[in-house]
Every structure is written in structure tokens, then in C-alpha cells.
Amino acid sequence: MKRRNFIQQTSAASAFVGLGGLSSLSFSEATKHITILHTNDVHSHIEPFGPDHHRNPNMGGVAKRAVLIEKIRQENPNTLLLDAGDIFQGTPYFNFYGGELEFKLMSKLKYDASTLGNHDFDNGIDGLYAQLPHADFDFLISNYDFSNTIMDGHTKPYKVFTKNGIRIGVFGVGIELKGLVNDKLYKETKYLDPIERATDMSTILKNEENCDLVICLSHLGYKYDSEKVDDHKLAAKTENIDLIIGGHTHTFLEEPTIVKNKADNNVMINQVGCYGLYLGRIDFYLNGGKPLAGNGKSVEI
């Protein structure tokens, strides 16, 4: 099915997915609704594609994304806006401003958090650090050890948000930089095993921070045929994650993928391609702090 046709057909609703091993969906006045909006691999695309573009005419653009996000927030104020990395690199805006414009615009859109992608190091770790004052949101990354770098102390492994009494834990994991990024650009940044760190972070968020929802911002990639760690493997080898918001592979998903975790519960994986063409939307419904169901769709911009 073509992407455009899919979006038109799913603009009103999408299938519910039972979470936490629950097979029956029972909604009541006590049910709380949480909306998660997300982007990935925007790659400095500030303006929409032109009307004559061969594939994406008039699509994308920060201004249109802002209008859409504000509309959804008015519908449901219990909304988080997240990004899965590769904010930088792809248009002359990055070459000229070095990431300043991207961070300023994300701040105006009131992003709540982002993780880091490999291209966010394209101006070096010093270039990334220099743009941090323009970001009014947190960078979450748990498997990059910045101890011996200028970025030390400027990222968090996770953050807990509270919306309508629901505690939402968000953490980030990134891809191995070696082989993708010149060593001189990320300097002494150490890469830690993402599955081990995801296990630790999700356990802390679920059992110590008492989060009702646990979300992973991943820049690992959707799925590989090799042994390389990806979102599918991450979901299958952990047991406390409810949603993985992915990036890196520019994968457009017609709807979230469902993978069984170690406890045989459903984990949702979603990714919305690249260049800000789509906005991901996941709606969770919880009763008594326990997830009953979630549904997801990609909204064309």
C-alpha cells in the first residue's frame, strides 16, 4: 500500500493493541488518555519540499508540524513530544548555522526530550556542545559514556514525566559511533551495550521510579539481518519497555510493529521515516496506572 493512501485510510482511527499481557479492553470514566508524538531523522529539513518534488511535493516543514502538534495538544493536553535523533545534517541550514536553528525551532515546538543520533556528531562533539544553549529540552542517552568529554553532565540517562497523574519514564540508547563517525569527532565517548543499558534503565523506571509507561528513544535502527542490535532485538531481550520510538534506518511504518518481550508481553515499535514528512502518534489508555491498550498511526505533514 502506498504511504499516502495508508495515511488517508488511517486518519480517523487505527487498531488497538492490548498491552501488558491484557487481552480484554475495558474502558471507563477512570481511564486516562496519554498521547505520545514523535519524530526521527529530521536531518535539518526546516522548509517543506517544493511543489515539483518527485516524491514528496509540498510535504514536511517545521511550520506545518507546529500547527499539527498544537492542534493535538489542544485535543489532549496530556501529550509528550519526543525525537529519536539525527536532528542535524541534510540541508544548507545545518552547514550555515551548525544546528542552532534546529534546536531553537524544536524548543519553540516544545519538544520534551530527544536522544542523539550519529549525525548529531557531524560537527564534532565540540560542535554539538556549542549548540546546547539553544535547546530547551533534555537529551536522553544511557549508553554513551561522556565522562572524559566536554559533553559530560550535559545529557541524562532517563527522565520521568507526569501527565494527569501518569508517570512516564523515557530513556535513550544510541548506535555504535565507531565506523559511522570519524573517531576525532566523538573523541573519548565510550559506547556501552544498548541491551544491557536498556535493561537497567527500564528496570529502574518501572520498579524504582514507579513509572506506568516506559518509553525508549532508540537510534539503533529498526531491524537488521545480522547480529547487530536493533529495535526488534531490544524489544525481545528486555521486559519493562512499553514503546520503542526508533530512528537511524529511515523506516516508514504503516502502523507500529508489535514484538513480544521476555515476559511475553507486547512492545510497540514505531518509526516515521525521515525529513519531517510524518509525525508519529501513539495513544495510550490507562486505568489505575495500568496500560490497557495503545494505538498508533503516522500523520502526514
C-alpha angles and dihedrals in degrees: 000000000000116000095239093051091049093052091050091051095047100041092104104040147342136203120286119237120207112232135202092026093297114142100181122067114213117177125190140160087277092061112112123211121217122183122203117196120189148175135187138188094011088159099199094303100155100158128048121259114268124264091253097051109134096229112011108033113183092349128136130010131148095249094058091044090053092053092049093048092049091050091052092047090054089052092048119012089189091083134131124201116207139172130207099210143264092100090153136066130038110085137045089260088076094043091053104036101027095225099313094114094047093053094043092052093046087052091052089051086052099236110190098208146340137194125221128260129199093257091057084076094055092108090043129257088286090056091050091049092050091060097049094094088065093057116087091185136070128263110221119200124147103176101052112085107207095175096124097038140079089256093065109129095009098097132052128219091222144346134208120221125190120211120174090339093309115124112218118190117201126186135168138225127185138202123260106275097203109100093017100058129036109258090234091061099056094029113185097356108139122216116221126197106276096209092052092047093045089051091051096044096046092047091052092047095047101038106025103027091037094225119181092205128030118199127186120205102207131188093177099103133256105266136338131193089221130070089266111128113257138164093273092054091044091054094045095048098048133058112199103058120104100180135018114199104199141199145161099073095064089230116174110208119197087209134352116289117235119218127178115238129212090280092051092250125134121264119191118220120191137173129169106208114246149288095051093284093135139026117218117224126191120178119200125194118201134182120193089354092300119117111243099176147337135204132189145193141166116243118210116234 
